[in-house]
Amino acid sequence: MVPALDVSAARSRFPALQQEQVYMDNAGGSQVLDTVADSIRSYLLKTNVQLGATYKTSKTSTNAYDNAYNVAAGFINAAPEEISIGVSTTQLLHNLSIALKVQPGDELVLSKLNHESNTAPWVQLADRLGLTVKWWAAADPKNPICDPAELKTLLSEKTRLVTCPHVSNITGSISSIREIADAVHVYPRALLCVDGVALAPHRQVDVKALDVDFYAFSWYKVYGPHLAQLYASSRVHEQIQSLGHFFNPTNTLDKKLNLASANYELTQSIPQVVEYFGPNPSVTWAQMAEHEQQLQRILLEFLASDGRVTVIGEPSASNELRVPVISFVVRGLGSQRLVEEVERRSAYGFRSGHMYSHRLLAEVCGLEDVEDGVVRVSFLHYNTGEWGDLFGCIGPMLIKTVAEVQGLVEVLREVLASS
């Protein structure tokens, strides 16, 4: 047993939480730590110069930038030369798709649970070079998963790349990445590219333990600046050609894939994110997961009690099976209409749509109106769950601000009863 998370202390570190808005769209982007914002401001006001020069301020900035790469790599148990930092996961994966060496006859196996960022680059690559795409589908439209057994039927000596999410940004379900990696690596030329964006805010990532070839996630969904990070195992670097200028070195992944330096002021703030997890991050992650399990249980139990509601994804609140990214549809009530009805009654912020997982909702889940899509509610450890004694006034409404998830349930109950 780990000690309970001090949610009040955690919330005090996020200035945005002191406003009226209740943030339940966290899968689209977390709130930013106070120290991250302070670090960016300080950099811009004191050390905003070009890197690599020999004068004092440039040395200071260069050291901060280099330190950030060391810390960012350590965050996922990688070496600094194995990561590249860029503007988004989508951009980094597009860069990788251009740089990865392939040959005629190669096959790509793409999961239909992917966010489009881990599908579009590879579909475009296949179109350009005449490669074969095999679709890794899912059998259950209500709880689709990346099934390793199904994957094995698609793999062959021609397989060059397999792509899948660590967690679907629709279902919240956790994929068995190590089991998938073991299946992929039976074939010597086959590589595994994992989108970790939806998992990284909720669980500690160890790319070596997972044995992945490529792993990407977004810092702006892990309490940090609007940046993303791509890992490529050093064992596959020779299979990646450089996108940079011919006179530049190519001894790191970043030198190969980054067409310029990552944003200076944002990159140098990354150590502030990692520092947030404290001297024993494993304990911090466990505390966060335990708290988030309690949050998702409240909402999932309510949704299961209404026969009009269908949850898309793992129905239980088990930490082993899912993270608190919860998507659902309501029979007879459009997803965006439900969102707007909640917004009309409260300060809760979440959304509807396909969340860039269009293929999943259209081709696996069979939704008729994919643009309206699902209702998605996503929590982080700084959200609160049960009723408490503290009250807050938000506009004309009185809500119990320390009971965000329970408060959401009450608003949803009212909306569903009136629809």
N, C-alpha and C positions, 0 to 999 in steps of 0.2 A: 504494500500500500504506500502511495506517495501522499505527502501532505496536500490538502486542498489548495487550489489556486486562490491567491488573494486577488479577486476580481477588481475590487476597488483600487488597489495599487496599480494593477494593469491599466485600468481605464484612465488613471491620472496621467499616464504617459502619452495619451493621444488627445491633443488639444481639440480636435474636431468633435470629440464625444461630449464636449461641454456645451454643445449647441442643441437646438430643438430637434434636429433630425435624428431619427433612430436608424442606424445603418444596418440593413439586412440584404445588401447587394454586394457583399464582400467578395464573392467569387469574381466579380468584375473589377475589383481593386480594393485593397484594404485601406484603412486610414494610416496616416504617416506618424511615426514616432516623433516626439518633441525634439530629441537629440539629432535626428536626421534633418529636420527642417532647420535647426540651429546651425548644423554643420554646413549645409548648403549656403545659408546666408553668410556665414563667416567666411567661407571660401571666396564667394563672389566679392565681398567687401575688402578682403585682405590679401588674397593670394591668387587672384584671377589673371594668370599669365600663361604664355605658351610653355609647354613642358620641354625638358631636354637641354636647356641652356645652362651656363655655368654660374650665372649670378644667383644671389642668395634666395630670392623669392621663388625663382624657377626651380631651384633645388628643393625647396620646401614643398612646392606643389607636386613635383615629380615624385618625391618620396611618398607623399600622401596617396598619390594615384597608384604607385607600385604596391604600397602596403594594402590598398583596397583589393587588388587582384589576389594577393596572398591570402587575405582573410576570406574573400569570396570563394576561392577555390577550397579552402579548408572547411567552409560551411557544408560542402557536400562530399568531403573526403577526397578531393582531387588535388592534383599538383597545379601550380599557377600556369604552367605551359599548356595545360589541358583545357583551359577555359577561354571563351571569348565573351565579352560583354557588349551589348548593343541596344538598339532602341526598343526592340520587341522580340518576343519569341518567334513571331511570324517572319520578321526580317532575317533573323539568324538562321532559321530553317530554310528559307529561300536561298540564302548565301551558301549554306551547306549543300543544297541540292544542285547548285551550279558547280560547286567545287569537287563533289564526290566523283571519283573515277568509276565509270561503268563501261560495259561492253555489249555489243549486239547479242541478243538472246537472253539478257538478264531479265529476271522477274522481280516485281515489287509486290509485297503483300501488305495491304493497307486496311487497318481496322475501320469499320464503319462507326465505331464509337469515337473516333477522332474529332477533336476540334479541327476546323478546316485548316488551321495553320500547319498541322502535321499531315495534311492530305494534299492540298493544292500544289505545293512545290513538287511533290513526287508525281502527281498526275501530269503536271506540265512537263516535267523531265521525261516521262514516258512518251508523251505526245511528240516532244522534240526529237527524241532518239529512237522511237519505235520500240520501246520496251513493253513488256507485258505487265499489266496490272491484275492482280488477283485480289478480290475483296473478301476480307475476313469479316463475315457478318455475325449475327447473334440470333439465337433461336427464340428467345423469350422477349416479345415486344414490350412487356411490362417491366422486366428486370434484365435487360441485356447486359452481358458481360463479355470480356475478352477471354474466351475459353481456350486454354492451351491445347486441349484435345482436338478442337476444331482446327486450330492453327497447324497442328502437325500434319493434317491432311492436305494442307496447301503448300507445304515446304518441299523443296527439291534441291538438287545440285545446281539448278539455275537461279535459285533465290539469291538476290543481292542485298535486299533490304526489307525489314519488317518494321512497320510503324504502329504505335498504339499509345493510348493515354495511361498514365499511372493511375489517375482517377478521371472518370468522365465528368466534364463540367456540367452535364445534365443530370446524370444519375447519382453522382457522389460515390459510386461503387469503386472499391480499390481492386486493381488488377494484380494478379500474381506474377510480378515482373521477374523475379528470379527464376521461377518455373518456365516462364516464356523465354527468358534469355538462354536457359539450358537447352530448350528445344531448338531455338534458332541456331545456336553455336554447334549443333551436330554437323552443320554444313559449313565447310571452311570459309567460303566467301560471303556467307550471310551475315549481315549486320543488323543490330536492333537500335531503333531510334525511338525514344520515349519522351512524350510530352508530360512533364511533371508539374505543369502550372497549377492544376487544381489540387494537387497533393501538398505542394511545398509549404503552404501556410499552416498546415495541420500536423505534419509529421517530419521527423528528422530524416534527411536523405543521405544515404551512403552509396555512392555510385559504384564503389569497388565491391561492396557486398552484393549489390544488385547485378553486377557483371554486365552492365549495359555498355554499348559502344558509343551511343550519343544520348544526352539527357538535357532537356531545356526547361527553364522555368522563368518566371517574371518576378523581379524584386518588388515591383509595385503592388504585388499581391501578398507580399511577405513584409508589410509594414515599412517598406523602403521607398526609394526614388523610382521614377518611371524609367526603369531599365530592365533588361532581360539578360539571361546568361545561358550559354550553351557549353556543355562538356563534350569532349571527344577523347576517348581513351588514347593514350600515347601509342598503343599498339596499332592503331589504325591511321595515324597521321600521314604515313607514306601513301595512303590511299586518297588523300585530300590534296588537290592542287591549289596553289596560291592564287588568290584574286587580287593581290596587291601589285604595286609597281615592281618592275623587274629588278630594281636596285635595292629593294628592301629585303631584310632578312626574313626567313620563313621557318625559324626554329621553334615557334609556338603556334598554337591554334589561332590565337588572336592575330598574329602576323599573317597567317594564311587567309583568314576570313574577314577581318575587319577592314573595311575600305578606308577607314580613318580611325583616329583614336575614339574611344568611347567618350561620352560627355564627361568633361573633367569634374565639374562641380557635383554632379550626381554620383559618379563612380566613387569619388573620395569619401562619400558619406556612408558607403556600405558597411564599414566596420561598426558604425553606430547601431545598425540593425543586429548584427551578430552579438554585440555586447549586451543587447537586451535580454538574451537568453541566459546570461549569467555564467558563473564559473562551472556550473554543472548542468549543461544544456539538456542532457538526457532526462533529468528530473523535470526541468521546465516543460519540455515537450510532453512528458507523461501527464503533468498537471493540466496542461492545456487540453490534451485529448480527453481526459476524464471529464473536464468541465463541458467541453463541446458535446460529449456523449449525452450528458444531462439535458443540454439545450435541444438537441435534435429529437430526443425521446419525447419531450413535451409536444412538439409539433407533429411528429409522426403518429403518436397515439391519437391525437385529435383527428388528423386526416383519416386514419383508419376507421374512425367511428362514424364517418359520414359515407353512406353508400353511393353518393354521387361522385365522390372523389377517387381518382386513380393516381397513385404515386408511381412515377416512372423511376425505377431503381430499387435498390435493396429496401425492403419494407421495415426491417428491424433497425434499431439504433446502435447495433454492435460496432464498437470501435475497430474490431478486426475486419469488418466488411465494408464500412462506409465512413465518409466524413460528412459534416453538416452542410452539404449542398443538396437541397431538397427540391425536386421538381414534381409538379402534379398538374392534372387537368380536372375540370369539373364539368360533368355532363350538364348540358343546357346553359352553360355560362362561359362566355369567352374569357380567355386568359387576361387580355388587356383590360377588359371591362372589370374583372375582379380586382385587378391592381388599382384601377382608378377609383373603385368603390372603397377600397381600403384607404387610399390616399385622401379621399373626401372626408373620412371619419377620423383620421389619425395622422401622426407624423412618421409612420413606418415607410421606409424606402426599400423597395425591391422591384423586380421587373418581370416582363413576359417576353416571349419570343423564342427563337431557335438557338440563340447564344453562339452562333457560328458552328453549331453541330447540326447543320441542315440535313445531311445525309442520314444521320441517326434517327431524327424525328420523322423524316419522310419515308425512308426505305426500310427501317427496322421497326420503328414504333407505329408507323402507318397513320400519322396524324394527317387529317385532311387539310387543315389550314396551318401550314408550317410557319408562316409569317407571324400569325397570332401565337402559335407554339404552345409552350407550357408556362405556368407560373413557376418562377424559381426564387426561392428564399435561401439565403446562404449566411451562415453565422460564423463568427470567429470567437476566440476566447474572451474578447472584451465585451461580448454581448452578455446580457443577464437573463435569468430564466424565471424563477419563481417569484410569487408576490412577496413584497417587503413592506416596510413601514414608511418609506420615504415617498412623498408625493411631489409631483411637479406640474406646473401649469403650462400647457402648450396651446397657444391660441385660445380658442373658446372651450377647449377640452381639458378635462382633468385626467391625467394618466399616471399610473404608478411606474415611474421611470426606472426603478430597480428591477422590474419584472418585464423585460422587453418581450421575451418569447411568450410568456403567459398572456401578456397584453395583446400580442398579435393574435393568439388563439381566440380571445374574446371578440376582437374585431372581425376575424374571419367567421366566427359563429354567427355574428349579427348579419354579415353580408350574405352568407349562405342561406340563412333563414328568410331573408327578404328577397331572394332571387328565385 
